[in-house]
Amino acid sequence: MAAVDDAERVLDVFRAHDEHGDERRTLDALVAVLREGGDPNASFGGTLGSLPVLSWACSSTVNLGREVVRALLAAGAAVDAFSLGLPGGHNYNALQTAVYNPGRESVEVMKVLLKYGADVHLLTRTEEPEDALGIAMRKDNQPRRRIRLILHAGATISPQHLNIASDNYHREDWRGVLAANHDYLAAIHRTGGIDAFVAEQLRTLTVIVSRHVVGTRLPHELVEIIAKLWGHPGDYVVNK
């Protein structure tokens, strides 16, 4: 029963915020409740599925700011906990929620989450899973700042990311991130995606190498080995 009360006291702080909307009042009340043993991993339930208060605080419908998020994390909130069963399938963790949030404060919230070890490689639990970098690349608001933060945290650029980037290579607000890759991404875009681009490059490589292996059919394994050594022309470089 005590555990339920500890969670309810935290939830009551956020419910009260919906009524008064005073961020400072909410932060002070939250810090006091957490100091008295309130559960930082409390979740809203019922028809909303399961929504951790940390994700709620990072969502686009509220603007509680980095200090509320910091207070929850300092009290032991699980930084990578996912929301589950939400309407529309928006089952994200706190970092993914903050990346998705269009508010300016959300970038500062991202910094706090990453400082507390948020995993940039986790995928959303949705019909089409994607990681925080993929979400950031699809954003229309401050994509450069979000992308840089996630890359600095160790995100790996995948073929999926290259396809997204190739669709945005012409955007002015991406130039700081993509400056060294404009021609490379334009080529990916022109050929219809990274898979088609790689296939085209392999065909080109086969022709080039075959010119120097007269009368011999070039083994496919050799092409693959050379391709790995050669890499893509204009290997993807990110200006972090």
Phi, psi and omega in degrees: 000323181298320181297320178295317179296321179298320179289317182296324180296322177290316180298324180297327178298316182285328175296319179295326179298323178300333182273316185259334176067014181269109185296315180298318179297319179295315180298314181298317180294320181295313180301318180295316181293318179295322179297330181270009176103011177299149185276112180288350179258018178299148181228142170286141182233214179073222184292344179276001186076223179239115182235102179302145181298332178296315178292322178302317181291340180263358188281164183286349182272353178227163179220060184283339175088172187297330185290324177293317178296317179298320180297318179295316181293319179296333180274358175109015178298140178287113189294333184253014180296139181261148165281148184223143174070024181281151177303137180082001177071023181278069182262086183245162168268185186296316181297314180298323178295317179295321178297320181290333183294124181283350184292148180297323181297336184297331177295320177292324176297319177303318180300318180295314181299317180293324177297327179271011171091022177305136184274114183285349184268349182294145180259147174298150179264068184231176180300323177239087185299141173211158181267181183299323180295319178298319178296315181299322181292337180270355184285146174266346185249118177053044182298325184298314181295319181293315181299314181298317179302314184291321178294320177298332181277001174103016179297146179258133179278122183254170174305324178298318179296321180296323177296317178296314181298322182293335177280350184238010187300337184272352187284134182298321184284358176261350192299326179295334181268324189255009190311317185278358189239011188304310182294320180298312181291326177297322179294319177298315180298317183295324183272355175096022177123167186296322181296315179293324180295315180297318179299319179296318179295322178294321177296317178298317180298318180300317180297315182298312183291323182298332179297337183254006177235071186294130175075008181237134178282122186288121179298139181298325180299323180294320178299317181296319179297313180296321180298321179294322179288323184286317184074183177277139174302130181072046181318144188299120179241131180249128176277095182280000000 
